Amino acid sequence: MKKVLSFALIALTMGFVFTSCDKDDDDVKSYTLSISLSKPDSLYLGTDRSVASGYYFRQDITIDNFVLTHSFGDWGMGEGFTYTNSTDVTTPGYSNLSAITGKGVKTNAYFTANTGGIAYGGLAAEISFKDGNAYNAKQCYVTNSTYAFHAIKNHNDGGDVPMVKQWTETDQFTLTITGYNGTTETGKVEFILADGQNVVNTWQKVDLSKLGKVTRIQFALSSTDNGNYGMNTPAYFCLDQLTVTE
C-alpha cells in the first residue's frame, strides 16, 4: 500500500502543475509526473525566444525534477512535449493537441508529444531529470492523440485534400520508448498504438522496468504508412503518469 509523502505544487497563470512523491512498503521512493489545470482548454506554449531550434524556439518544461523538451513557434506547438487539458476529441488536424480520451488518467490534464523532429535532426521528445541523477524507470500511460486517431481511423488529418493512402488491416503505428544512462542505451520498450483498425482510444499502462536506470527517456513513433517525405501518420501521441523510482 502506498502513501503520499509530499507533492510539489507550482502555480501558473493558466492553472496548476504537480508531481507526487510516494513511498511503497519497501521504502522505495517513487516520483510520478502528473498535472492538473484549473482553466478549461489550457495549453502550454513557451515564451522565451532566445534559443532557436530549427524553425522553432526551444524552452524546455521543468516540473519539479522532471524536464521535458519543448519548442514553439508563431503558429503554436513545435517539437517535444506540451501539456493541456483540451477535451476536443472530434476536430481533426495538427492544431488540435487533445488526447483522444479528452482527459488524463487521474486528472483533467496530460502531456502531448510531437516526436517528428527527431527524424529530421530536430528536437527529440525526451524526458530527463533536473538533478542529473539516474532513476529506475517504472511505468507510464499512453494513448493516441486526436490528430493521429482521426488520421488513422477516419482517414482525416484535417487537410483540405483527403489523405491518399487508406489505412489497411496490415498497417501499424508504434511507439518506441528508449532509455539512456548518459550516452549509453539501457533498453527499449515498444507499444502498438494502432494495429489495423484496432486504434487505441483509452489510456494504456506501459511497463518501463526493462529500461532500468536512466538519466533520460526518449519517445519516437514509427508507422507502416510512409510516403516520399517520410511518415504519413501524424507523429503525435499522449502521455500521463510517468513514474520512476530511486
Secondary structure per residue as TSV (DSSP state, phi and psi in degrees):
chain	resnum	aa	ss	phi	psi
A	1	M	-	360.0	135.3
A	2	K	-	-101.9	150.2
A	3	K	E	-130.2	142.6
A	4	V	E	-78.6	124.8
A	5	L	E	-87.2	-43.7
A	6	S	E	-164.9	167.5
A	7	F	E	-149.9	147.9
A	8	A	E	-96.7	128.8
A	9	L	E	-119.2	122.1
A	10	I	E	-113.3	119.4
A	11	A	E	-83.4	128.1
A	12	L	E	-121.5	163.3
A	13	T	T	-63.8	-25.6
A	14	M	T	-98.3	-5.1
A	15	G	E	154.0	-141.6
A	16	F	E	-136.1	146.2
A	17	V	E	-128.7	137.4
A	18	F	E	-148.5	154.2
A	19	T	E	-123.5	152.2
A	20	S	E	-111.8	150.3
A	21	C	E	-119.2	116.1
A	22	D	E	-112.2	164.5
A	23	K	E	-135.2	124.0
A	24	D	-	-91.4	-176.2
A	25	D	T	-65.5	-19.0
A	26	D	T	-94.9	15.8
A	27	D	S	60.1	32.1
A	28	V	-	-101.0	121.8
A	29	K	E	-78.2	135.8
A	30	S	E	-123.9	149.1
A	31	Y	E	-126.6	129.1
A	32	T	E	-121.0	129.3
A	33	L	E	-84.2	115.9
A	34	S	E	-149.3	148.3
A	35	I	E	-135.4	155.1
A	36	S	E	-143.2	130.9
A	37	L	-	-118.0	135.5
A	38	S	S	-83.1	-27.6
A	39	K	S	-95.6	134.2
A	40	P	T	-66.9	151.6
A	41	D	T	51.5	44.5
A	42	S	-	-89.0	149.8
A	43	L	B	-147.1	130.0
A	44	Y	-	-85.3	129.4
A	45	L	-	-133.4	138.7
A	46	G	-	-64.8	165.2
A	47	T	-	-128.6	-15.3
A	48	D	-	-82.9	114.5
A	49	R	-	-101.2	22.0
A	50	S	S	-82.7	-18.9
A	51	V	S	-117.1	111.0
A	52	A	E	-80.4	145.4
A	53	S	E	-141.3	87.4
A	54	G	T	64.7	-123.6
A	55	Y	T	-83.9	-0.6
A	56	Y	E	-119.9	179.1
A	57	F	E	-112.5	140.1
A	58	R	E	-103.3	128.6
A	59	Q	-	-148.3	92.6
A	60	D	-	-62.2	154.2
A	61	I	E	-97.3	125.7
A	62	T	E	-112.5	121.8
A	63	I	E	-126.7	106.5
A	64	D	T	54.3	-117.7
A	65	N	T	-96.3	-2.8
A	66	F	E	-89.4	137.5
A	67	V	E	-123.8	122.8
A	68	L	E	-114.7	131.5
A	69	T	-	-64.6	143.1
A	70	H	E	-155.3	136.0
A	71	S	E	-138.9	161.4
A	72	F	E	-152.4	162.5
A	73	G	E	-140.9	-175.2
A	74	D	T	-61.4	-26.4
A	75	W	T	-92.7	0.9
A	76	G	E	121.6	-145.7
A	77	M	E	-58.8	138.0
A	78	G	E	-105.1	-112.7
A	79	E	E	-111.7	162.9
A	80	G	E	88.2	-145.2
A	81	F	E	-110.4	155.8
A	82	T	E	-139.6	176.2
A	83	Y	E	-129.7	150.8
A	84	T	E	-158.4	162.8
A	85	N	-	-124.4	28.8
A	86	S	-	-60.0	140.0
A	87	T	-	-113.5	10.3
A	88	D	-	-79.8	103.2
A	89	V	-	-106.7	11.2
A	90	T	S	-115.5	-27.6
A	91	T	-	-80.7	120.8
A	92	P	-	-79.9	163.7
A	93	G	S	113.3	159.6
A	94	Y	T	-67.7	-21.8
A	95	S	T	-76.8	-14.1
A	96	N	-	-94.8	107.5
A	97	L	-	-99.4	18.5
A	98	S	-	-71.0	146.6
A	99	A	B	-72.4	150.5
A	100	I	T	-66.4	-15.8
A	101	T	T	-80.2	-22.6
A	102	G	S	74.9	5.6
A	103	K	S	-166.2	169.0
A	104	G	-	-82.7	-178.6
A	105	V	S	-67.2	-45.2
A	106	K	S	-121.0	-15.9
A	107	T	S	-128.9	-171.1
A	108	N	S	-84.7	-7.3
A	109	A	-	-125.7	169.8
A	110	Y	E	-166.7	-178.6
A	111	F	E	-112.3	136.7
A	112	T	E	-116.1	136.7
A	113	A	E	-122.2	139.8
A	114	N	E	-106.8	109.5
A	115	T	-	-95.1	2.7
A	116	G	G	-68.6	-20.4
A	117	G	G	-63.6	-33.5
A	118	I	G	-63.7	-28.7
A	119	A	G	-69.7	-17.9
A	120	Y	G	-121.0	21.6
A	121	G	T	76.0	17.6
A	122	G	-	-90.6	-157.5
A	123	L	-	-78.7	125.1
A	124	A	-	-77.9	153.6
A	125	A	E	-84.6	102.2
A	126	E	E	-132.9	152.7
A	127	I	E	-126.2	127.1
A	128	S	E	-129.3	-166.4
A	129	F	E	-128.2	134.5
A	130	K	T	-61.1	-35.0
A	131	D	T	-79.3	-5.6
A	132	G	-	77.1	0.5
A	133	N	-	-81.3	164.1
A	134	A	-	-95.9	139.8
A	135	Y	E	-127.4	154.9
A	136	N	E	-80.0	119.6
A	137	A	E	-68.7	135.6
A	138	K	E	-116.6	-62.6
A	139	Q	E	-165.2	168.0
A	140	C	E	-155.2	172.8
A	141	Y	E	-119.6	139.5
A	142	V	E	-135.0	156.5
A	143	T	E	-156.3	175.4
A	144	N	E	-80.0	149.5
A	145	S	B	-75.2	156.7
A	146	T	H	-60.8	-37.9
A	147	Y	H	-57.0	-54.3
A	148	A	H	-68.7	-38.8
A	149	F	H	-58.6	-49.3
A	150	H	H	-72.0	-29.9
A	151	A	H	-64.6	-37.8
A	152	I	H	-81.4	-53.8
A	153	K	H	-74.3	-40.2
A	154	N	S	-115.3	7.3
A	155	H	S	57.9	36.7
A	156	N	-	-136.1	108.4
A	157	D	-	-103.5	14.8
A	158	G	S	86.3	-1.1
A	159	G	-	-79.1	163.0
A	160	D	S	-70.7	-27.8
A	161	V	S	-106.9	131.4
A	162	P	-	-55.7	147.2
A	163	M	-	-60.3	138.7
A	164	V	S	-71.0	-46.3
A	165	K	S	-95.4	129.8
A	166	Q	-	-80.9	136.2
A	167	W	-	-67.6	132.3
A	168	T	-	-112.1	175.0
A	169	E	T	-67.8	-17.2
A	170	T	T	-97.1	-2.8
A	171	D	-	-80.7	150.2
A	172	Q	E	-139.0	149.1
A	173	F	E	-125.8	115.5
A	174	T	E	-123.6	133.7
A	175	L	E	-96.8	126.2
A	176	T	E	-112.1	124.6
A	177	I	E	-111.6	119.9
A	178	T	E	-117.8	132.1
A	179	G	E	-98.0	146.3
A	180	Y	E	-134.7	140.2
A	181	N	E	-115.8	100.5
A	182	G	T	69.0	-124.4
A	183	T	T	-98.0	-0.9
A	184	T	E	-90.3	124.8
A	185	E	E	-71.9	131.9
A	186	T	E	-102.4	-17.7
A	187	G	E	158.7	169.7
A	188	K	E	-132.4	147.0
A	189	V	E	-130.5	133.0
A	190	E	E	-113.2	143.0
A	191	F	E	-136.4	129.9
A	192	I	E	-88.3	115.5
A	193	L	E	-85.4	-22.9
A	194	A	E	-151.0	130.4
A	195	D	E	-131.8	99.5
A	196	G	T	63.3	-131.0
A	197	Q	T	-88.5	4.2
A	198	N	E	-87.9	92.4
A	199	V	E	-109.3	121.7
A	200	V	-	-60.1	129.5
A	201	N	-	-134.5	17.3
A	202	T	S	-132.5	166.0
A	203	W	-	-72.8	130.2
A	204	Q	E	-120.8	130.7
A	205	K	E	-78.2	134.6
A	206	V	E	-119.7	124.5
A	207	D	E	-76.9	120.2
A	208	L	-	-106.2	7.4
A	209	S	G	-60.4	-25.1
A	210	K	G	-62.4	-22.9
A	211	L	G	-73.1	-23.6
A	212	G	-	72.7	-143.9
A	213	K	E	-88.6	123.4
A	214	V	E	-131.6	150.3
A	215	T	S	-102.2	-16.2
A	216	R	E	-157.6	155.2
A	217	I	E	-128.3	128.1
A	218	Q	E	-111.0	141.9
A	219	F	E	-120.1	130.8
A	220	A	E	-140.4	149.3
A	221	L	E	-117.0	145.3
A	222	S	E	-137.2	157.2
A	223	S	E	-145.6	152.9
A	224	T	S	-81.4	-8.9
A	225	D	-	-95.9	97.5
A	226	N	E	-129.5	154.1
A	227	G	E	-130.5	-161.7
A	228	N	T	-65.4	-22.3
A	229	Y	T	-113.2	22.6
A	230	G	E	105.3	-150.8
A	231	M	E	-72.2	129.6
A	232	N	-	-79.6	-33.0
A	233	T	S	-67.7	132.7
A	234	P	-	-56.6	131.4
A	235	A	-	-86.3	54.2
A	236	Y	E	-124.1	143.2
A	237	F	E	-150.4	172.8
A	238	C	E	-123.1	147.3
A	239	L	E	-132.4	148.3
A	240	D	E	-156.9	157.9
A	241	Q	E	53.8	45.2
A	242	L	E	-69.5	125.5
A	243	T	E	-122.8	133.3
A	244	V	E	-129.5	161.0
A	245	T	E	-127.1	159.7
A	246	E	-	-75.0	360.0
